[in-house]
Amino acid sequence: MLEVLGLAGNLQTAQLMEHLLNRDVPAALLLLEQLYDGGKDMGAVLSELSTLTRDLLLRKTAPKGDLLSGGYDEAL
């Protein structure tokens, strides 16, 4: 289903976020290139990245709140 929607998926989105947090621009661009070449919708990928960013910010500011999207857990 991820392929049909053009989504990267939680693991690849978390990996992209990790590259960004580590300021590893070449690795982030390489992953984006792989996602693009794999037919992923870049708008959907950025939306997934935005959702992960939102969840991370909410976890920091309201750790006991239940406002998270549900797509990511502590393991990621």
mmCIF file of the N, C-alpha and C atoms, coordinates in Angstrom:
data_MODEL
# 
_entry.id   MODEL 
# 
loop_
_atom_site.group_PDB 
_atom_site.id 
_atom_site.type_symbol 
_atom_site.label_atom_id 
_atom_site.label_alt_id 
_atom_site.label_comp_id 
_atom_site.label_asym_id 
_atom_site.label_entity_id 
_atom_site.label_seq_id 
_atom_site.pdbx_PDB_ins_code 
_atom_site.Cartn_x 
_atom_site.Cartn_y 
_atom_site.Cartn_z 
_atom_site.occupancy 
_atom_site.B_iso_or_equiv 
_atom_site.pdbx_formal_charge 
_atom_site.auth_seq_id 
_atom_site.auth_comp_id 
_atom_site.auth_asym_id 
_atom_site.auth_atom_id 
_atom_site.pdbx_PDB_model_num 
ATOM 1   N N  . MET A 1 1  ? 0.817  -1.186 0.000  1.00 0.00 ? 1  MET A N  1 
ATOM 2   C CA . MET A 1 1  ? 0.000  0.000  0.000  1.00 0.00 ? 1  MET A CA 1 
ATOM 3   C C  . MET A 1 1  ? 0.869  1.261  0.000  1.00 0.00 ? 1  MET A C  1 
ATOM 4   N N  . LEU A 1 2  ? 2.004  1.222  0.700  1.00 0.00 ? 2  LEU A N  1 
ATOM 5   C CA . LEU A 1 2  ? 2.889  2.390  0.702  1.00 0.00 ? 2  LEU A CA 1 
ATOM 6   C C  . LEU A 1 2  ? 3.317  2.758  -0.710 1.00 0.00 ? 2  LEU A C  1 
ATOM 7   N N  . GLU A 1 3  ? 3.560  1.743  -1.530 1.00 0.00 ? 3  GLU A N  1 
ATOM 8   C CA . GLU A 1 3  ? 3.998  2.011  -2.911 1.00 0.00 ? 3  GLU A CA 1 
ATOM 9   C C  . GLU A 1 3  ? 2.906  2.699  -3.709 1.00 0.00 ? 3  GLU A C  1 
ATOM 10  N N  . VAL A 1 4  ? 1.672  2.267  -3.520 1.00 0.00 ? 4  VAL A N  1 
ATOM 11  C CA . VAL A 1 4  ? 0.559  2.859  -4.259 1.00 0.00 ? 4  VAL A CA 1 
ATOM 12  C C  . VAL A 1 4  ? 0.391  4.328  -3.880 1.00 0.00 ? 4  VAL A C  1 
ATOM 13  N N  . LEU A 1 5  ? 0.563  4.633  -2.590 1.00 0.00 ? 5  LEU A N  1 
ATOM 14  C CA . LEU A 1 5  ? 0.393  6.007  -2.117 1.00 0.00 ? 5  LEU A CA 1 
ATOM 15  C C  . LEU A 1 5  ? 1.637  6.861  -2.290 1.00 0.00 ? 5  LEU A C  1 
ATOM 16  N N  . GLY A 1 6  ? 2.766  6.239  -2.601 1.00 0.00 ? 6  GLY A N  1 
ATOM 17  C CA . GLY A 1 6  ? 4.009  6.971  -2.778 1.00 0.00 ? 6  GLY A CA 1 
ATOM 18  C C  . GLY A 1 6  ? 4.661  7.360  -1.470 1.00 0.00 ? 6  GLY A C  1 
ATOM 19  N N  . LEU A 1 7  ? 4.329  6.646  -0.398 1.00 0.00 ? 7  LEU A N  1 
ATOM 20  C CA . LEU A 1 7  ? 4.879  6.960  0.926  1.00 0.00 ? 7  LEU A CA 1 
ATOM 21  C C  . LEU A 1 7  ? 6.201  6.255  1.141  1.00 0.00 ? 7  LEU A C  1 
ATOM 22  N N  . ALA A 1 8  ? 7.042  6.847  1.974  1.00 0.00 ? 8  ALA A N  1 
ATOM 23  C CA . ALA A 1 8  ? 8.345  6.254  2.280  1.00 0.00 ? 8  ALA A CA 1 
ATOM 24  C C  . ALA A 1 8  ? 8.215  5.183  3.353  1.00 0.00 ? 8  ALA A C  1 
ATOM 25  N N  . GLY A 1 9  ? 7.328  5.378  4.288  1.00 0.00 ? 9  GLY A N  1 
ATOM 26  C CA . GLY A 1 9  ? 7.191  4.452  5.403  1.00 0.00 ? 9  GLY A CA 1 
ATOM 27  C C  . GLY A 1 9  ? 7.932  4.964  6.626  1.00 0.00 ? 9  GLY A C  1 
ATOM 28  N N  . ASN A 1 10 ? 7.519  4.480  7.781  1.00 0.00 ? 10 ASN A N  1 
ATOM 29  C CA . ASN A 1 10 ? 8.050  4.987  9.049  1.00 0.00 ? 10 ASN A CA 1 
ATOM 30  C C  . ASN A 1 10 ? 9.548  4.798  9.201  1.00 0.00 ? 10 ASN A C  1 
ATOM 31  N N  . LEU A 1 11 ? 10.063 3.649  8.806  1.00 0.00 ? 11 LEU A N  1 
ATOM 32  C CA . LEU A 1 11 ? 11.491 3.386  9.005  1.00 0.00 ? 11 LEU A CA 1 
ATOM 33  C C  . LEU A 1 11 ? 12.359 4.311  8.160  1.00 0.00 ? 11 LEU A C  1 
ATOM 34  N N  . GLN A 1 12 ? 11.999 4.485  6.916  1.00 0.00 ? 12 GLN A N  1 
ATOM 35  C CA . GLN A 1 12 ? 12.795 5.361  6.059  1.00 0.00 ? 12 GLN A CA 1 
ATOM 36  C C  . GLN A 1 12 ? 12.637 6.825  6.459  1.00 0.00 ? 12 GLN A C  1 
ATOM 37  N N  . THR A 1 13 ? 11.460 7.202  6.917  1.00 0.00 ? 13 THR A N  1 
ATOM 38  C CA . THR A 1 13 ? 11.254 8.570  7.375  1.00 0.00 ? 13 THR A CA 1 
ATOM 39  C C  . THR A 1 13 ? 12.081 8.833  8.630  1.00 0.00 ? 13 THR A C  1 
ATOM 40  N N  . ALA A 1 14 ? 12.093 7.876  9.551  1.00 0.00 ? 14 ALA A N  1 
ATOM 41  C CA . ALA A 1 14 ? 12.903 8.012  10.763 1.00 0.00 ? 14 ALA A CA 1 
ATOM 42  C C  . ALA A 1 14 ? 14.388 8.052  10.412 1.00 0.00 ? 14 ALA A C  1 
ATOM 43  N N  . GLN A 1 15 ? 14.786 7.261  9.421  1.00 0.00 ? 15 GLN A N  1 
ATOM 44  C CA . GLN A 1 15 ? 16.184 7.265  8.986  1.00 0.00 ? 15 GLN A CA 1 
ATOM 45  C C  . GLN A 1 15 ? 16.550 8.633  8.392  1.00 0.00 ? 15 GLN A C  1 
ATOM 46  N N  . LEU A 1 16 ? 15.653 9.195  7.610  1.00 0.00 ? 16 LEU A N  1 
ATOM 47  C CA . LEU A 1 16 ? 15.886 10.525 7.041  1.00 0.00 ? 16 LEU A CA 1 
ATOM 48  C C  . LEU A 1 16 ? 16.013 11.570 8.155  1.00 0.00 ? 16 LEU A C  1 
ATOM 49  N N  . MET A 1 17 ? 15.135 11.479 9.149  1.00 0.00 ? 17 MET A N  1 
ATOM 50  C CA . MET A 1 17 ? 15.202 12.408 10.271 1.00 0.00 ? 17 MET A CA 1 
ATOM 51  C C  . MET A 1 17 ? 16.526 12.258 11.022 1.00 0.00 ? 17 MET A C  1 
ATOM 52  N N  . GLU A 1 18 ? 16.980 11.037 11.187 1.00 0.00 ? 18 GLU A N  1 
ATOM 53  C CA . GLU A 1 18 ? 18.255 10.808 11.870 1.00 0.00 ? 18 GLU A CA 1 
ATOM 54  C C  . GLU A 1 18 ? 19.408 11.459 11.114 1.00 0.00 ? 18 GLU A C  1 
ATOM 55  N N  . HIS A 1 19 ? 19.398 11.327 9.790  1.00 0.00 ? 19 HIS A N  1 
ATOM 56  C CA . HIS A 1 19 ? 20.436 11.982 8.977  1.00 0.00 ? 19 HIS A CA 1 
ATOM 57  C C  . HIS A 1 19 ? 20.392 13.496 9.161  1.00 0.00 ? 19 HIS A C  1 
ATOM 58  N N  . LEU A 1 20 ? 19.191 14.058 9.189  1.00 0.00 ? 20 LEU A N  1 
ATOM 59  C CA . LEU A 1 20 ? 19.050 15.493 9.359  1.00 0.00 ? 20 LEU A CA 1 
ATOM 60  C C  . LEU A 1 20 ? 19.530 15.939 10.739 1.00 0.00 ? 20 LEU A C  1 
ATOM 61  N N  . LEU A 1 21 ? 19.173 15.173 11.765 1.00 0.00 ? 21 LEU A N  1 
ATOM 62  C CA . LEU A 1 21 ? 19.600 15.515 13.123 1.00 0.00 ? 21 LEU A CA 1 
ATOM 63  C C  . LEU A 1 21 ? 21.113 15.429 13.282 1.00 0.00 ? 21 LEU A C  1 
ATOM 64  N N  . ASN A 1 22 ? 21.728 14.491 12.566 1.00 0.00 ? 22 ASN A N  1 
ATOM 65  C CA . ASN A 1 22 ? 23.186 14.342 12.600 1.00 0.00 ? 22 ASN A CA 1 
ATOM 66  C C  . ASN A 1 22 ? 23.889 15.303 11.647 1.00 0.00 ? 22 ASN A C  1 
ATOM 67  N N  . ARG A 1 23 ? 23.097 16.114 10.940 1.00 0.00 ? 23 ARG A N  1 
ATOM 68  C CA . ARG A 1 23 ? 23.610 17.070 9.946  1.00 0.00 ? 23 ARG A CA 1 
ATOM 69  C C  . ARG A 1 23 ? 24.439 16.383 8.865  1.00 0.00 ? 23 ARG A C  1 
ATOM 70  N N  . ASP A 1 24 ? 23.999 15.181 8.543  1.00 0.00 ? 24 ASP A N  1 
ATOM 71  C CA . ASP A 1 24 ? 24.660 14.391 7.505  1.00 0.00 ? 24 ASP A CA 1 
ATOM 72  C C  . ASP A 1 24 ? 23.918 14.632 6.185  1.00 0.00 ? 24 ASP A C  1 
ATOM 73  N N  . VAL A 1 25 ? 24.204 15.761 5.588  1.00 0.00 ? 25 VAL A N  1 
ATOM 74  C CA . VAL A 1 25 ? 23.501 16.185 4.368  1.00 0.00 ? 25 VAL A CA 1 
ATOM 75  C C  . VAL A 1 25 ? 23.690 15.192 3.222  1.00 0.00 ? 25 VAL A C  1 
ATOM 76  N N  . PRO A 1 26 ? 24.919 14.708 2.973  1.00 0.00 ? 26 PRO A N  1 
ATOM 77  C CA . PRO A 1 26 ? 25.067 13.745 1.870  1.00 0.00 ? 26 PRO A CA 1 
ATOM 78  C C  . PRO A 1 26 ? 24.200 12.490 2.051  1.00 0.00 ? 26 PRO A C  1 
ATOM 79  N N  . ALA A 1 27 ? 24.136 11.965 3.279  1.00 0.00 ? 27 ALA A N  1 
ATOM 80  C CA . ALA A 1 27 ? 23.326 10.770 3.518  1.00 0.00 ? 27 ALA A CA 1 
ATOM 81  C C  . ALA A 1 27 ? 21.837 11.081 3.348  1.00 0.00 ? 27 ALA A C  1 
ATOM 82  N N  . ALA A 1 28 ? 21.403 12.258 3.804  1.00 0.00 ? 28 ALA A N  1 
ATOM 83  C CA . ALA A 1 28 ? 19.997 12.645 3.654  1.00 0.00 ? 28 ALA A CA 1 
ATOM 84  C C  . ALA A 1 28 ? 19.634 12.803 2.179  1.00 0.00 ? 28 ALA A C  1 
ATOM 85  N N  . LEU A 1 29 ? 20.510 13.442 1.423  1.00 0.00 ? 29 LEU A N  1 
ATOM 86  C CA . LEU A 1 29 ? 20.237 13.614 -0.010 1.00 0.00 ? 29 LEU A CA 1 
ATOM 87  C C  . LEU A 1 29 ? 20.262 12.293 -0.759 1.00 0.00 ? 29 LEU A C  1 
ATOM 88  N N  . LEU A 1 30 ? 21.163 11.401 -0.367 1.00 0.00 ? 30 LEU A N  1 
ATOM 89  C CA . LEU A 1 30 ? 21.212 10.085 -0.991 1.00 0.00 ? 30 LEU A CA 1 
ATOM 90  C C  . LEU A 1 30 ? 19.922 9.317  -0.722 1.00 0.00 ? 30 LEU A C  1 
ATOM 91  N N  . LEU A 1 31 ? 19.430 9.362  0.500  1.00 0.00 ? 31 LEU A N  1 
ATOM 92  C CA . LEU A 1 31 ? 18.174 8.686  0.827  1.00 0.00 ? 31 LEU A CA 1 
ATOM 93  C C  . LEU A 1 31 ? 17.016 9.308  0.058  1.00 0.00 ? 31 LEU A C  1 
ATOM 94  N N  . LEU A 1 32 ? 16.977 10.638 -0.015 1.00 0.00 ? 32 LEU A N  1 
ATOM 95  C CA . LEU A 1 32 ? 15.924 11.289 -0.805 1.00 0.00 ? 32 LEU A CA 1 
ATOM 96  C C  . LEU A 1 32 ? 15.992 10.877 -2.271 1.00 0.00 ? 32 LEU A C  1 
ATOM 97  N N  . GLU A 1 33 ? 17.213 10.774 -2.796 1.00 0.00 ? 33 GLU A N  1 
ATOM 98  C CA . GLU A 1 33 ? 17.380 10.335 -4.183 1.00 0.00 ? 33 GLU A CA 1 
ATOM 99  C C  . GLU A 1 33 ? 16.857 8.919  -4.371 1.00 0.00 ? 33 GLU A C  1 
ATOM 100 N N  . GLN A 1 34 ? 17.166 8.046  -3.424 1.00 0.00 ? 34 GLN A N  1 
ATOM 101 C CA . GLN A 1 34 ? 16.697 6.658  -3.504 1.00 0.00 ? 34 GLN A CA 1 
ATOM 102 C C  . GLN A 1 34 ? 15.173 6.590  -3.434 1.00 0.00 ? 34 GLN A C  1 
ATOM 103 N N  . LEU A 1 35 ? 14.590 7.398  -2.569 1.00 0.00 ? 35 LEU A N  1 
ATOM 104 C CA . LEU A 1 35 ? 13.127 7.430  -2.468 1.00 0.00 ? 35 LEU A CA 1 
ATOM 105 C C  . LEU A 1 35 ? 12.506 7.949  -3.759 1.00 0.00 ? 35 LEU A C  1 
ATOM 106 N N  . TYR A 1 36 ? 13.081 9.007  -4.308 1.00 0.00 ? 36 TYR A N  1 
ATOM 107 C CA . TYR A 1 36 ? 12.584 9.588  -5.561 1.00 0.00 ? 36 TYR A CA 1 
ATOM 108 C C  . TYR A 1 36 ? 12.712 8.590  -6.704 1.00 0.00 ? 36 TYR A C  1 
ATOM 109 N N  . ASP A 1 37 ? 13.895 7.988  -6.821 1.00 0.00 ? 37 ASP A N  1 
ATOM 110 C CA . ASP A 1 37 ? 14.113 6.998  -7.877 1.00 0.00 ? 37 ASP A CA 1 
ATOM 111 C C  . ASP A 1 37 ? 13.210 5.780  -7.710 1.00 0.00 ? 37 ASP A C  1 
ATOM 112 N N  . GLY A 1 38 ? 12.810 5.516  -6.469 1.00 0.00 ? 38 GLY A N  1 
ATOM 113 C CA . GLY A 1 38 ? 11.908 4.395  -6.193 1.00 0.00 ? 38 GLY A CA 1 
ATOM 114 C C  . GLY A 1 38 ? 10.445 4.740  -6.420 1.00 0.00 ? 38 GLY A C  1 
ATOM 115 N N  . GLY A 1 39 ? 10.189 5.955  -6.891 1.00 0.00 ? 39 GLY A N  1 
ATOM 116 C CA . GLY A 1 39 ? 8.825  6.341  -7.237 1.00 0.00 ? 39 GLY A CA 1 
ATOM 117 C C  . GLY A 1 39 ? 8.027  6.943  -6.098 1.00 0.00 ? 39 GLY A C  1 
ATOM 118 N N  . LYS A 1 40 ? 8.693  7.324  -5.039 1.00 0.00 ? 40 LYS A N  1 
ATOM 119 C CA . LYS A 1 40 ? 7.965  7.917  -3.912 1.00 0.00 ? 40 LYS A CA 1 
ATOM 120 C C  . LYS A 1 40 ? 7.545  9.341  -4.251 1.00 0.00 ? 40 LYS A C  1 
ATOM 121 N N  . ASP A 1 41 ? 6.396  9.726  -3.772 1.00 0.00 ? 41 ASP A N  1 
ATOM 122 C CA . ASP A 1 41 ? 5.870  11.071 -3.953 1.00 0.00 ? 41 ASP A CA 1 
ATOM 123 C C  . ASP A 1 41 ? 6.576  11.981 -2.952 1.00 0.00 ? 41 ASP A C  1 
ATOM 124 N N  . MET A 1 42 ? 7.337  12.949 -3.433 1.00 0.00 ? 42 MET A N  1 
ATOM 125 C CA . MET A 1 42 ? 8.122  13.803 -2.541 1.00 0.00 ? 42 MET A CA 1 
ATOM 126 C C  . MET A 1 42 ? 7.228  14.628 -1.613 1.00 0.00 ? 42 MET A C  1 
ATOM 127 N N  . GLY A 1 43 ? 6.057  15.005 -2.068 1.00 0.00 ? 43 GLY A N  1 
ATOM 128 C CA . GLY A 1 43 ? 5.117  15.707 -1.196 1.00 0.00 ? 43 GLY A CA 1 
ATOM 129 C C  . GLY A 1 43 ? 4.678  14.825 -0.043 1.00 0.00 ? 43 GLY A C  1 
ATOM 130 N N  . ALA A 1 44 ? 4.430  13.547 -0.329 1.00 0.00 ? 44 ALA A N  1 
ATOM 131 C CA . ALA A 1 44 ? 4.032  12.604 0.714  1.00 0.00 ? 44 ALA A CA 1 
ATOM 132 C C  . ALA A 1 44 ? 5.194  12.338 1.671  1.00 0.00 ? 44 ALA A C  1 
ATOM 133 N N  . VAL A 1 45 ? 6.406  12.256 1.133  1.00 0.00 ? 45 VAL A N  1 
ATOM 134 C CA . VAL A 1 45 ? 7.588  12.035 1.975  1.00 0.00 ? 45 VAL A CA 1 
ATOM 135 C C  . VAL A 1 45 ? 7.760  13.213 2.929  1.00 0.00 ? 45 VAL A C  1 
ATOM 136 N N  . LEU A 1 46 ? 7.615  14.434 2.426  1.00 0.00 ? 46 LEU A N  1 
ATOM 137 C CA . LEU A 1 46 ? 7.735  15.617 3.287  1.00 0.00 ? 46 LEU A CA 1 
ATOM 138 C C  . LEU A 1 46 ? 6.609  15.672 4.311  1.00 0.00 ? 46 LEU A C  1 
ATOM 139 N N  . SER A 1 47 ? 5.431  15.216 3.942  1.00 0.00 ? 47 SER A N  1 
ATOM 140 C CA . SER A 1 47 ? 4.323  15.162 4.889  1.00 0.00 ? 47 SER A CA 1 
ATOM 141 C C  . SER A 1 47 ? 4.625  14.166 6.009  1.00 0.00 ? 47 SER A C  1 
ATOM 142 N N  . GLU A 1 48 ? 5.201  13.007 5.647  1.00 0.00 ? 48 GLU A N  1 
ATOM 143 C CA . GLU A 1 48 ? 5.589  12.024 6.656  1.00 0.00 ? 48 GLU A CA 1 
ATOM 144 C C  . GLU A 1 48 ? 6.655  12.602 7.591  1.00 0.00 ? 48 GLU A C  1 
ATOM 145 N N  . LEU A 1 49 ? 7.603  13.318 7.018  1.00 0.00 ? 49 LEU A N  1 
ATOM 146 C CA . LEU A 1 49 ? 8.664  13.938 7.814  1.00 0.00 ? 49 LEU A CA 1 
ATOM 147 C C  . LEU A 1 49 ? 8.067  14.995 8.748  1.00 0.00 ? 49 LEU A C  1 
ATOM 148 N N  . SER A 1 50 ? 7.098  15.737 8.264  1.00 0.00 ? 50 SER A N  1 
ATOM 149 C CA . SER A 1 50 ? 6.408  16.741 9.076  1.00 0.00 ? 50 SER A CA 1 
ATOM 150 C C  . SER A 1 50 ? 5.657  16.078 10.231 1.00 0.00 ? 50 SER A C  1 
ATOM 151 N N  . THR A 1 51 ? 4.999  14.969 9.967  1.00 0.00 ? 51 THR A N  1 
ATOM 152 C CA . THR A 1 51 ? 4.275  14.245 11.015 1.00 0.00 ? 51 THR A CA 1 
ATOM 153 C C  . THR A 1 51 ? 5.236  13.732 12.079 1.00 0.00 ? 51 THR A C  1 
ATOM 154 N N  . LEU A 1 52 ? 6.377  13.198 11.656 1.00 0.00 ? 52 LEU A N  1 
ATOM 155 C CA . LEU A 1 52 ? 7.376  12.728 12.614 1.00 0.00 ? 52 LEU A CA 1 
ATOM 156 C C  . LEU A 1 52 ? 7.894  13.891 13.450 1.00 0.00 ? 52 LEU A C  1 
ATOM 157 N N  . THR A 1 53 ? 8.166  15.036 12.825 1.00 0.00 ? 53 THR A N  1 
ATOM 158 C CA . THR A 1 53 ? 8.634  16.208 13.551 1.00 0.00 ? 53 THR A CA 1 
ATOM 159 C C  . THR A 1 53 ? 7.598  16.643 14.580 1.00 0.00 ? 53 THR A C  1 
ATOM 160 N N  . ARG A 1 54 ? 6.343  16.653 14.183 1.00 0.00 ? 54 ARG A N  1 
ATOM 161 C CA . ARG A 1 54 ? 5.250  17.003 15.092 1.00 0.00 ? 54 ARG A CA 1 
ATOM 162 C C  . ARG A 1 54 ? 5.226  16.055 16.277 1.00 0.00 ? 54 ARG A C  1 
ATOM 163 N N  . ASP A 1 55 ? 5.310  14.760 16.018 1.00 0.00 ? 55 ASP A N  1 
ATOM 164 C CA . ASP A 1 55 ? 5.282  13.767 17.094 1.00 0.00 ? 55 ASP A CA 1 
ATOM 165 C C  . ASP A 1 55 ? 6.465  13.932 18.046 1.00 0.00 ? 55 ASP A C  1 
ATOM 166 N N  . LEU A 1 56 ? 7.644  14.208 17.496 1.00 0.00 ? 56 LEU A N  1 
ATOM 167 C CA . LEU A 1 56 ? 8.817  14.404 18.346 1.00 0.00 ? 56 LEU A CA 1 
ATOM 168 C C  . LEU A 1 56 ? 8.664  15.639 19.228 1.00 0.00 ? 56 LEU A C  1 
ATOM 169 N N  . LEU A 1 57 ? 8.141  16.717 18.656 1.00 0.00 ? 57 LEU A N  1 
ATOM 170 C CA . LEU A 1 57 ? 7.924  17.934 19.437 1.00 0.00 ? 57 LEU A CA 1 
ATOM 171 C C  . LEU A 1 57 ? 6.870  17.720 20.524 1.00 0.00 ? 57 LEU A C  1 
ATOM 172 N N  . LEU A 1 58 ? 5.797  17.015 20.191 1.00 0.00 ? 58 LEU A N  1 
ATOM 173 C CA . LEU A 1 58 ? 4.766  16.736 21.184 1.00 0.00 ? 58 LEU A CA 1 
ATOM 174 C C  . LEU A 1 58 ? 5.292  15.837 22.295 1.00 0.00 ? 58 LEU A C  1 
ATOM 175 N N  . ARG A 1 59 ? 6.115  14.880 21.941 1.00 0.00 ? 59 ARG A N  1 
ATOM 176 C CA . ARG A 1 59 ? 6.673  13.977 22.950 1.00 0.00 ? 59 ARG A CA 1 
ATOM 177 C C  . ARG A 1 59 ? 7.541  14.761 23.934 1.00 0.00 ? 59 ARG A C  1 
ATOM 178 N N  . LYS A 1 60 ? 8.251  15.775 23.439 1.00 0.00 ? 60 LYS A N  1 
ATOM 179 C CA . LYS A 1 60 ? 9.103  16.602 24.303 1.00 0.00 ? 60 LYS A CA 1 
ATOM 180 C C  . LYS A 1 60 ? 8.274  17.559 25.162 1.00 0.00 ? 60 LYS A C  1 
ATOM 181 N N  . THR A 1 61 ? 7.230  18.151 24.586 1.00 0.00 ? 61 THR A N  1 
ATOM 182 C CA . THR A 1 61 ? 6.479  19.174 25.303 1.00 0.00 ? 61 THR A CA 1 
ATOM 183 C C  . THR A 1 61 ? 5.323  18.603 26.127 1.00 0.00 ? 61 THR A C  1 
ATOM 184 N N  . ALA A 1 62 ? 4.762  17.495 25.708 1.00 0.00 ? 62 ALA A N  1 
ATOM 185 C CA . ALA A 1 62 ? 3.639  16.877 26.427 1.00 0.00 ? 62 ALA A CA 1 
ATOM 186 C C  . ALA A 1 62 ? 3.806  15.367 26.401 1.00 0.00 ? 62 ALA A C  1 
ATOM 187 N N  . PRO A 1 63 ? 4.803  14.844 27.136 1.00 0.00 ? 63 PRO A N  1 
ATOM 188 C CA . PRO A 1 63 ? 5.119  13.421 27.041 1.00 0.00 ? 63 PRO A CA 1 
ATOM 189 C C  . PRO A 1 63 ? 3.989  12.480 27.444 1.00 0.00 ? 63 PRO A C  1 
ATOM 190 N N  . LYS A 1 64 ? 3.046  12.935 28.254 1.00 0.00 ? 64 LYS A N  1 
ATOM 191 C CA . LYS A 1 64 ? 1.962  12.051 28.687 1.00 0.00 ? 64 LYS A CA 1 
ATOM 192 C C  . LYS A 1 64 ? 0.675  12.288 27.911 1.00 0.00 ? 64 LYS A C  1 
ATOM 193 N N  . GLY A 1 65 ? 0.718  13.225 26.971 1.00 0.00 ? 65 GLY A N  1 
ATOM 194 C CA . GLY A 1 65 ? -0.468 13.513 26.168 1.00 0.00 ? 65 GLY A CA 1 
ATOM 195 C C  . GLY A 1 65 ? -0.675 12.429 25.121 1.00 0.00 ? 65 GLY A C  1 
ATOM 196 N N  . ASP A 1 66 ? -1.892 12.316 24.631 1.00 0.00 ? 66 ASP A N  1 
ATOM 197 C CA . ASP A 1 66 ? -2.172 11.317 23.595 1.00 0.00 ? 66 ASP A CA 1 
ATOM 198 C C  . ASP A 1 66 ? -2.512 11.990 22.273 1.00 0.00 ? 66 ASP A C  1 
ATOM 199 N N  . LEU A 1 67 ? -1.724 12.992 21.925 1.00 0.00 ? 67 LEU A N  1 
ATOM 200 C CA . LEU A 1 67 ? -1.930 13.731 20.681 1.00 0.00 ? 67 LEU A CA 1 
ATOM 201 C C  . LEU A 1 67 ? -1.068 13.211 19.540 1.00 0.00 ? 67 LEU A C  1 
ATOM 202 N N  . LEU A 1 68 ? -0.296 12.151 19.793 1.00 0.00 ? 68 LEU A N  1 
ATOM 203 C CA . LEU A 1 68 ? 0.617  11.640 18.778 1.00 0.00 ? 68 LEU A CA 1 
ATOM 204 C C  . LEU A 1 68 ? -0.155 10.996 17.635 1.00 0.00 ? 68 LEU A C  1 
ATOM 205 N N  . SER A 1 69 ? 0.477  10.959 16.469 1.00 0.00 ? 69 SER A N  1 
ATOM 206 C CA . SER A 1 69 ? -0.178 10.422 15.280 1.00 0.00 ? 69 SER A CA 1 
ATOM 207 C C  . SER A 1 69 ? -0.341 8.913  15.351 1.00 0.00 ? 69 SER A C  1 
ATOM 208 N N  . GLY A 1 70 ? 0.487  8.248  16.128 1.00 0.00 ? 70 GLY A N  1 
ATOM 209 C CA . GLY A 1 70 ? 0.408  6.790  16.233 1.00 0.00 ? 70 GLY A CA 1 
ATOM 210 C C  . GLY A 1 70 ? 1.303  6.083  15.232 1.00 0.00 ? 70 GLY A C  1 
ATOM 211 N N  . GLY A 1 71 ? 1.931  6.828  14.341 1.00 0.00 ? 71 GLY A N  1 
ATOM 212 C CA . GLY A 1 71 ? 2.765  6.210  13.321 1.00 0.00 ? 71 GLY A CA 1 
ATOM 213 C C  . GLY A 1 71 ? 4.164  5.868  13.790 1.00 0.00 ? 71 GLY A C  1 
ATOM 214 N N  . TYR A 1 72 ? 4.583  6.471  14.873 1.00 0.00 ? 72 TYR A N  1 
ATOM 215 C CA . TYR A 1 72 ? 5.951  6.289  15.347 1.00 0.00 ? 72 TYR A CA 1 
ATOM 216 C C  . TYR A 1 72 ? 5.917  5.915  16.812 1.00 0.00 ? 72 TYR A C  1 
ATOM 217 N N  . ASP A 1 73 ? 6.872  5.093  17.216 1.00 0.00 ? 73 ASP A N  1 
ATOM 218 C CA . ASP A 1 73 ? 6.958  4.722  18.620 1.00 0.00 ? 73 ASP A CA 1 
ATOM 219 C C  . ASP A 1 73 ? 8.363  4.960  19.141 1.00 0.00 ? 73 ASP A C  1 
ATOM 220 N N  . GLU A 1 74 ? 8.596  4.641  20.387 1.00 0.00 ? 74 GLU A N  1 
ATOM 221 C CA . GLU A 1 74 ? 9.888  4.882  21.023 1.00 0.00 ? 74 GLU A CA 1 
ATOM 222 C C  . GLU A 1 74 ? 11.032 4.165  20.313 1.00 0.00 ? 74 GLU A C  1 
ATOM 223 N N  . ALA A 1 75 ? 10.764 3.031  19.681 1.00 0.00 ? 75 ALA A N  1 
ATOM 224 C CA . ALA A 1 75 ? 11.824 2.232  19.036 1.00 0.00 ? 75 ALA A CA 1 
ATOM 225 C C  . ALA A 1 75 ? 12.435 2.969  17.849 1.00 0.00 ? 75 ALA A C  1 
ATOM 226 N N  . LEU A 1 76 ? 11.672 3.849  17.218 1.00 0.00 ? 76 LEU A N  1 
ATOM 227 C CA . LEU A 1 76 ? 12.195 4.588  16.069 1.00 0.00 ? 76 LEU A CA 1 
ATOM 228 C C  . LEU A 1 76 ? 12.958 5.727  16.595 1.00 0.00 ? 76 LEU A C  1 
# 
